[in-house]
Amino acid sequence: ETGSEDIDILPNGLAFISSGLKYPGIKSPAPDKPGEIFLMDLNEDNPRAVELRISRGFDLASFNPHGISTYVD
């Protein structure tokens, strides 16, 4: 709905997508909605982005993701 800011695709085809970035002074399509992280399995025939649940205790109200990266060990 509010567009994605960045995407990182793992070697196994899982994609993590950050969404909801808000810049001061720039109109946001969803100013009251916190940022989100989505997961998409690009191995599926019809991949779709699924919102990941963020742990309790995390300050979702101020979550404003700018970029995303993963570390594979």
Secondary structure, DSSP 8 states (H G I E B T S, - for coil): ---EEEEEE-TTSEEEEEE----TTS--SSTTS--EEEEEETTSSS---EE----TTS-GGG-----------
